[in-house]
Amino acid sequence: MWGFIGRFITTNWILFTTLSVGWEILELYLPYEFAIESTINKISDLIVNTVGFWIGLRLRYSSNQI
């Protein structure tokens, strides 16, 4: 998802960070089964989100150079 957003929608790192960290914080307070995760899983989610967004940005910039 973040790769798509980085590729086609926005290049704003502040917006990405706010949404990504905000979602992980929101999951702490959601009373649903899917939101229950360990701390290491939340950290790995943030890392994977960042890598996906970065790859999306790289694809955006590499396609502009063609």
N, CA, C and O of each residue as an XYZ file, in Angstrom:
264
protein
N       0.828     -1.188      0.000
C       0.000      0.000      0.000
C       0.876      1.256      0.000
O       0.641      2.170     -0.791
N       1.876      1.310      0.873
C       2.702      2.511      0.942
C       3.552      2.703     -0.306
O       3.865      3.834     -0.679
N       3.925      1.608     -0.948
C       4.643      1.723     -2.213
C       3.786      2.391     -3.273
O       4.271      3.244     -4.016
N       2.520      2.013     -3.349
C       1.578      2.623     -4.284
C       1.396      4.106     -3.972
O       1.400      4.944     -4.874
N       1.237      4.420     -2.695
C       1.048      5.821     -2.295
C       2.284      6.643     -2.642
O       2.165      7.750     -3.167
N       3.467      6.110     -2.352
C       4.696      6.823     -2.697
C       4.887      6.970     -4.187
O       5.441      7.970     -4.645
N       4.437      5.991     -4.953
C       4.617      6.016     -6.413
C       3.643      6.963     -7.104
O       4.029      7.711     -8.002
N       2.377      6.932     -6.684
C       1.353      7.630     -7.448
C       0.684      8.814     -6.740
O       0.087      9.655     -7.413
N       0.760      8.908     -5.420
C      -0.063      9.910     -4.743
C       0.740     11.055     -4.140
O       0.508     12.212     -4.489
N       1.679     10.762     -3.243
C       2.374     11.851     -2.550
C       3.843     11.525     -2.328
O       4.230     10.357     -2.307
N       4.650     12.552     -2.165
C       6.062     12.391     -1.841
C       6.374     13.024     -0.489
O       7.540     13.219     -0.145
N       5.356     13.338      0.261
C       5.513     14.051      1.522
C       5.854     13.085      2.655
O       5.009     12.300      3.086
N       7.106     13.149      3.139
C       7.543     12.268      4.219
C       6.836     12.581      5.534
O       6.575     11.673      6.324
N       6.527     13.838      5.778
C       5.846     14.208      7.027
C       4.448     13.599      7.065
O       4.037     13.066      8.096
N       3.727     13.668      5.976
C       2.399     13.066      5.904
C       2.491     11.548      6.084
O       1.705     10.959      6.826
N       3.439     10.929      5.412
C       3.628      9.483      5.552
C       3.909      9.103      7.005
O       3.286      8.185      7.538
N       4.834      9.796      7.640
C       5.200      9.478      9.022
C       4.023      9.671      9.962
O       3.788      8.844     10.843
N       3.284     10.756      9.782
C       2.131     11.025     10.630
C       1.080      9.928     10.496
O       0.562      9.445     11.503
N       0.764      9.533      9.282
C      -0.241      8.498      9.068
C       0.233      7.131      9.557
O      -0.534      6.390     10.170
N       1.462      6.806      9.294
C       1.982      5.501      9.662
C       2.080      5.346     11.182
O       1.607      4.353     11.736
N       2.680      6.309     11.846
C       2.800      6.253     13.305
C       1.426      6.430     13.949
O       1.118      5.776     14.945
N       0.613      7.299     13.390
C      -0.739      7.505     13.914
C      -1.568      6.242     13.888
O      -2.308      5.972     14.834
N      -1.461      5.464     12.828
C      -2.211      4.201     12.746
C      -1.738      3.225     13.815
O      -2.554      2.556     14.449
N      -0.425      3.139     14.019
C       0.094      2.225     15.033
C      -0.362      2.648     16.436
O      -0.646      1.791     17.272
N      -0.432      3.925     16.695
C      -0.934      4.408     17.985
C      -2.424      4.124     18.116
O      -2.883      3.710     19.181
N      -3.178      4.340     17.052
C      -4.612      4.056     17.073
C      -4.880      2.580     17.363
O      -5.834      2.247     18.067
N      -4.041      1.697     16.822
C      -4.213      0.271     17.072
C      -4.088     -0.085     18.550
O      -4.651     -1.086     18.993
N      -3.365      0.711     19.308
C      -3.243      0.461     20.746
C      -4.585      0.598     21.457
O      -4.819     -0.052     22.476
N      -5.461      1.438     20.928
C      -6.723      1.746     21.586
C      -7.943      1.093     20.943
O      -9.038      1.157     21.501
N      -7.774      0.474     19.796
C      -8.909     -0.195     19.149
C      -9.254     -1.485     19.885
O      -8.357     -2.259     20.218
N     -10.512     -1.725     20.141
C     -10.904     -2.913     20.913
C     -11.125     -4.161     20.048
O     -11.930     -5.019     20.411
N     -10.441     -4.274     18.935
C     -10.653     -5.389     18.022
C      -9.462     -6.342     18.038
O      -8.341     -5.958     18.369
N      -9.732     -7.580     17.676
C      -8.711     -8.634     17.700
C      -7.539     -8.330     16.759
O      -6.387     -8.581     17.114
N      -7.815     -7.796     15.570
C      -6.737     -7.546     14.600
C      -5.749     -6.497     15.077
O      -4.623     -6.449     14.582
N      -6.136     -5.661     16.019
C      -5.283     -4.566     16.464
C      -4.333     -4.972     17.587
O      -3.470     -4.185     17.976
N      -4.477     -6.176     18.106
C      -3.624     -6.621     19.200
C      -2.330     -7.182     18.615
O      -2.329     -8.215     17.945
N      -1.226     -6.475     18.883
C       0.082     -6.861     18.359
C       1.130     -6.635     19.437
O       0.926     -5.864     20.375
N       2.243     -7.317     19.286
C       3.362     -7.075     20.190
C       4.097     -5.808     19.763
O       3.908     -5.310     18.653
N       4.926     -5.303     20.648
C       5.689     -4.088     20.350
C       6.637     -4.305     19.181
O       6.778     -3.428     18.328
N       7.285     -5.458     19.129
C       8.215     -5.734     18.032
C       7.487     -5.792     16.695
O       8.053     -5.412     15.670
N       6.248     -6.258     16.688
C       5.464     -6.294     15.456
C       5.104     -4.879     15.014
O       5.111     -4.594     13.817
N       4.794     -4.000     15.936
C       4.491     -2.609     15.589
C       5.729     -1.924     15.005
O       5.632     -1.174     14.034
N       6.884     -2.189     15.602
C       8.133     -1.608     15.094
C       8.434     -2.148     13.700
O       8.828     -1.392     12.813
N       8.250     -3.451     13.505
C       8.500     -4.013     12.172
C       7.499     -3.477     11.151
O       7.853     -3.301      9.985
N       6.255     -3.214     11.564
C       5.283     -2.582     10.667
C       5.788     -1.223     10.200
O       5.696     -0.900      9.016
N       6.316     -0.433     11.113
C       6.832      0.887     10.749
C       8.020      0.778      9.792
O       8.147      1.570      8.858
N       8.879     -0.198     10.026
C      10.036     -0.393      9.139
C       9.579     -0.806      7.742
O      10.054     -0.260      6.746
N       8.665     -1.760      7.665
C       8.161     -2.223      6.369
C       7.408     -1.101      5.660
O       7.540     -0.952      4.445
N       6.624     -0.312      6.384
C       5.927      0.830      5.787
C       6.930      1.819      5.189
O       6.732      2.316      4.080
N       7.999      2.099      5.922
C       9.010      3.039      5.444
C       9.702      2.519      4.193
O       9.913      3.271      3.242
N      10.052      1.250      4.187
C      10.693      0.654      3.010
C       9.742      0.699      1.811
O      10.161      1.024      0.700
N       8.483      0.380      2.028
C       7.501      0.430      0.936
C       7.341      1.832      0.373
O       7.291      2.010     -0.844
N       7.262      2.817      1.237
C       7.125      4.202      0.781
C       8.381      4.636      0.026
O       8.289      5.299     -1.007
N       9.545      4.264      0.538
C      10.808      4.623     -0.111
C      10.905      3.987     -1.502
O      11.330      4.643     -2.453
N      10.513      2.723     -1.622
C      10.530      2.057     -2.934
C       9.566      2.743     -3.886
O       9.885      2.939     -5.059
N       8.385      3.112     -3.391
C       7.431      3.835     -4.228
C       7.997      5.158     -4.731
O       7.793      5.529     -5.887
N       8.710      5.866     -3.857
C       9.334      7.127     -4.279
C      10.422      6.879     -5.314
O      10.540      7.628     -6.284
N      11.218      5.832     -5.115
C      12.272      5.509     -6.076
C      11.680      5.165     -7.444
O      12.225      5.559     -8.475
N      10.575      4.436     -7.452
C       9.919      4.108     -8.721
C       9.375      5.355     -9.386
O       9.424      5.478    -10.610
N       8.855      6.283     -8.593
C       8.339      7.530     -9.162
C       9.456      8.305     -9.838
O       9.304      8.770    -10.967
N      10.585      8.443     -9.141
C      11.671      9.241     -9.694
C      12.377      8.537    -10.850
O      12.841      9.200    -11.777
N      12.465      7.216    -10.812
C      13.118      6.507    -11.910
C      12.278      6.542    -13.175
O      12.831      6.559    -14.274
N      10.954      6.552    -13.048
C      10.099      6.619    -14.234
C      10.080      8.026    -14.836
O       9.807      8.188    -16.025
N      10.366      9.037    -14.026
C      10.428     10.402    -14.551
C      11.683     10.653    -15.369
O      11.719     11.588    -16.170
N      12.715      9.832    -15.183
C      13.960     10.022    -15.913
C      13.959      9.326    -17.268
O      14.891      9.518    -18.049
N      12.961      8.539    -17.565
C      12.921      7.809    -18.849
C      12.554      8.726    -19.975
O      12.472      8.292    -21.124
